[in-house]
Amino acid sequence: MSAPAVKTRIRVVLVDDSEVVRMGLRALLSTDASLEIAGEAGSVATAIETCGRLRPDVVLLDIRLPDGQGTEACRQILKRGPSIRVLMLTSVASDAVVSEAIHAGAHGYLLKEIDGRGLVRAIHEVAAGRSILDPAVTARVMQFMKSGGGALAALSPQENRVLALIADGCTNKEVAAQLGLSEKTVKNYLSTVFEKLHVSRRAEAAVIYVQEKR
């Protein structure tokens, strides 16, 4: 009789210039058996090197680092490891910075005021392929990225249905299952949606959808 499969833990790298913050995050996340702290970094350079070497599932990445911006680290990390998921965890809620993080490829943006349970849940959501935006910055991002009224009018009914599910946090696989489509078809719909909305990221398309549906 074969042994039962062991569930793989989510490997996380912590990137923050404050050792105290990293210690706190490590202590907090270590209480969840489904998470494994694979490594830490305190600068852009060490973050890129550490993530390239360890290939974690999720990176918790601060915006302000001593040798540059976390957004640049995000770009370089994803360039070297496209399968890595990046979750920005910061105290910065600037419109421009949030938008830049999304354009850099970040899969989520949270403020450090989030509670422990919310952070653990967000890590799981991002690892599962979803995008996360802190409620406190969502409205600001939507206003900053506003592309003009009626952007959704350019979408077909099916494209709107696909985008609605994406905005609700669904992965391509989940969208496909709910709409009775193949994942390839969903990807094709999303490519068209991005082109029509003049965006390149799921999070950008999602905030436009939420904005117009408010």
Secondary structure, 3 states (H helix, E strand, C coil): CCCCCCCCCEEEEEECCCHHHHHHHHHHHCCCCCEEEEEEECCHHHHHHHHHHHCCCEEEECCEECCEEHHHHHHHHHHHCCCCEEEEEECCCCHHHHHHHHHCCCCEEEECCCCHHHHHHHHHHHHCCCCEECHHHHHHHHHHCCCCCCHHHHCCHHHHHHHHHHHCCCCHHHHHHHHCCCHHHHHHHHHHHHHHHCCCCHHHHHHHHHHHHC
